[in-house]
C-alpha cells in the first residue's frame, strides 16, 4: 500500500486559519477589556438604554451635590416623585434636567443616580416590602459660592462664565444666561422650544455658544509668532496711529485708539489690532493651521458635556483680508467659552491640558464612597517654555494694559481681554480669559458677555468678582 505524502500547502492553510482565529480571539478579548474599562459606563448611561427606565421603577433617583455638600438636585415625595432643584436657574445648564430628556449632570450621572449601594439587608427588606431603595449621590466639583458670584456678576446680560482648576481640570462653576427654571420645565417647555422664543434659554452658552474670540485669539497668533521666531520675537515693533492700512484694507484699533510706538509685549498688553494684523502677515499659514488644530480647533474636545466645536477656517493661500481679520480673532474663527478656558488653563498649567470634569465622586445614600474620579491629562497643547512666555505677556495685560479691571494687590492676575465684532452696527461681544495667582495658578476664569462692548470694561469686572470670591477678598 502506497503511503500518503504530506501536503505542505494544506498545512500552511491550516496554520493561517489557526493564526487568524487566535488573532480574532485576542482582538475580541482586547475590545471586551476596553469596553469594561472605558466604554461600559457610557453605553449603560446612554439615554436610549431602556434598562435605566426599569431601574427607576425600583430605585429613587439620588441627589446631586456641590463639592461643599449643598443639594443641587433631589427627588421629593409630592404626590409621587418630583425632581427638585433648590437653586432654580442658577445651576440649570450644568446640572441639567431629567424630564423632557436628560441634560447636564442629570445625564452624565444617570447610571450612578439610579444605582443603589444601600445595606444589602435593607435593600432585601425594601424589595420584599415593595419599597424603593435610595439611589447613590453624585458629588460634583461645583462650588456654590463661585457659581453665585459668577451669576450675580453676569446679571441679566446674555453670556457665560466658565471657572476651571487648571492643574486638575475640575469645573468649579459654569453659568449661562439667560437661563430657565428646571422646577417648572414641564410647564414652560412649549414656550422654551417655540419659534417665537428667540432667547435660546436651553442653550448652554458656556459649552455650546460659539463666538468670534476677538482679541483673546491674539494668544494663539502670538504663540505661532513666538514658535516661528523663538529668539527674535521681542525685536518686533510697530507704530500705531489707530488705523492700519494695507492696500485697499483698513484695520482699526478698538474705538480708533492710537497706541504709538509699540514693542510686541506692549502691543499684546494694549491689544493693538494694527500690530497683530501686521504680525499676521509674517506667519506661515500652514503652520498656523497646524497650531490651531493642536489647540483643538475643528476637533473634538475632551469634555463629557454637550458642546459645539470651535472652528478655524483660514487655509494656506488665504487672501490678505482674511489674514488681517483672522490674526486679530475675527474673520471666520469661532470659539466656545469652555474651549477658551481650556487653552488658558493649559497656559496656567505649563502647557499641559487637564481634561475638564464635573463629577468628583459617587457616594451611597449612607455616605460610603463608591467611586472617585481622578484628574487626567489630555496632552500638551504647547511647551512649558511657550506657556511661560504667554503667561508673562498675559500678566502685562493686567499690570500695564487693557486688563486693569482685574488688577489688585491681593493676588496677581494674568489675562487677556477681547472685544469681538460679529455684525455691522451692533455692539461687540466682551471677552476676558485669565488665571490667578499669576505665579502659582489655582483658578481660571473665562467670561463672554454678548453685545456688551469692551472686554476690559465689561467682562473683566465679571471675572474680578469671581476671583475675589475665590480668594476671599
Buried (B, 14 or more C-beta within 10 A) or exposed (E): EEEEEEEEEEEEEEEEEEEEEEEEEEEEEEEEEEEEEEEEBEEBBBEEBEEBEEBBEBBBBBBBBBBEEBBBBBBEEEEEEEBEBEBEBBBBBBBBBBEBEBBBBBBBBBBBBBBBBBBEEBBEEBEEEEEBBBBBBBBBBBBBBBBBBBBBBBEEBBBBBBBBBBBBBBBBBBBBBBBBBBBEBEEBBEEBEEEEEEEBBBBBBBBBBBBBBBBBBBBBBBBBBBBBBEEEBEEBEBEBEBEBEBEEBEBBBBEEBEBEEBBBBBBBBBBBBBBBBBBBEEBEBEEBBEBBEBBBBEBEBBBBBBBBBBBBBBEEEBEBBBBBBBBBBBBEBBBBBBBBBBBBBBBBBBBBBBBBBBBBBBBBBEEEEEEEBEEEEBEBBBEEEBBBBBBEBBBBBBBBBBBBBBBBEEBBBBBBBBBBBBEEEEBBBBBBBBBBBBEEBBBBBBBBBBBBBBBBBBBBBBBBBBBBBBBEE
